[in-house]
Amino acid sequence: MELRRKLCIAVAVFVIIIELASGNFVFKVQHKFAGKERKLDQFKSHDTRRHSRMLASVDIPLGGDSRVDSVGLYFTRIKIGSPPKEYHVQVDTGSDILWVNCAPCSKCPSKTNLGFRLALYDVNASSTAKKVGCDDDFCSFIAQSDSCQAAVGCSYHIVYADESTSDGNFIRDKLTVEQVTGNLQTGPLGQDVVFGCGSDQSGQLDKSESAVDGVMGFGQANTSVLSQLAASGDAKRVFSHCLDNVKGGGIFAVGVVDSPKVKTTPMVPNQMHYNVMLMDMDVDGAPLVLPPSIIRNGGTIIDSGTTLAYLPQTLYDSLIETITARQPVKMHIVEETFQCFSFTKNIDEAFPPVNFHFEDSVKLTVYPHDYLFSLEEDIYCFGWQAGGMTTNERSEVILLGDLVLSNKLVVYDLENEVIGWADHNCSTSIKVKDGSGGVYSVGAHNLSSAPPLMKITKLLTILLTLIAVAFTLLA
């Protein structure tokens, strides 16, 4: 009887440890600045690099693929190869391919300050890896396919706006992601996908600060992982994110959202980015005058890779003037571009909300706690920025980043060519439909930034505690 009790307790401890060691997730995301002191120059420098890569021309049509000298604000963890190996990649709605740094690579970053070890993909270490040949259907999507050399295979060469470059070959291998199988439950789904194997980086791409292993693009092109999974029948071309700017992390899921319900607005067709048609804008009912080119050309971009919100100069000036007319404050300039002020009252009670009105009567409300951030105690700054961004045709552009998108469920439905959103607590859960019509909950996650050794130490501490409790019960 005593042996049986010991075995039962041992099994219970083992089960608990297994539960602690294995997390259920679809895509666990981590905010770059979560838990860290925020500096204004970090936001601005990130967005400056982001915008230069978004509007840069590239040698191959990869949908404005990112500059990756700094990681995007949110990253996730995936597995590639057989046996599967983990890689941390930026989640980016402005990119159209998945690519990772590959061995050998003398100029790839070797360390990061994000709390995990960087990894290089080795094509020779995976039993399921295959080079993509010139006659592969995937290569036909690439502009360089006409000059593809059989001995080399389907390759890519990207030149970014700052003249940084990335070179490599496309590889077909097994990508393992977590498929929703029940309420807050997932199971591994392995699917062959084509991704870029980057073996030569130059310029800012080999810098190690805040580096990740690569980029997973969720753009609209046939080259994206989303499109590849949809072509194989394993997913629909629908994804959603809910970015938590309070605790960090949030929800990122592929599939049709059942709840919360969102109202949608049409995507502007034939655009590289996720453009929508902004019709009007107001500050708590006081209308603002939009530049005619914004309405005429559908020049409003939804982009989760940008931190702040960027407006044409005239619209920015009118917005700040209208807000401060409702709540007068004495402004001072910080770091040349941020308008800041001292304030001791409740900002949500004192300042007005800002409303964006899109096609099909879809409204997006930005609250004071969204567009104002605390620089230090009783000092607040506006997150709105005068962007100065233009298209290749010199038309003005509005770019709405995390300042607008955080704490909202944002749904990108490429099947129906619409984008929608709803206010939501991004630390809770959403419900998605699977292929058979089942509806399951997908919860929020926040990848730990602790190094693997710290995780192991914490786990061993819990294990020793449980063992001590077990022996106390047996005494």
ABEGO torsion letter per residue (X at the ends): XAAAAAAAAAAAAAAAAAAAABBBBABBBBBAABGBBBBAAAAAAAAAAAAAAAABBBABBAGGBBBAABBBABBBBBBBEOBBBBBBBBBBAABABBBBBBOBBAABBABBAAGBBBBBBBAAABAABBBBBAABAAAAABAAAAABBAAAEBBBBBBBAAGBBBBEBBBBBBBBBBBBABBGBBBBBBBBBBBBBBABBBEAAABABGBBAEBBBABABAABAAAAAAAAGABBBBBBBBBBAAAEEEBBBBEBBAOBBBBBBBBBBGBABBBBBBABBBBGGBBBBBBAAAAAAGABBBBAABABBBBBAAAAAAAAAAAAAABBBBBBBBGGABBBBBBABBAAAABBBBBBBBBGGBBBBBBAAAABBBABBGBBBBABBBAGBBBAAGBBBBBBBAAAABGBBBBBBAAAGBBBBBBBBAABBBBBBBAAGBBBBBBBBBBBABBAAAAAAAAAAAAAAAAAAAAAAAX
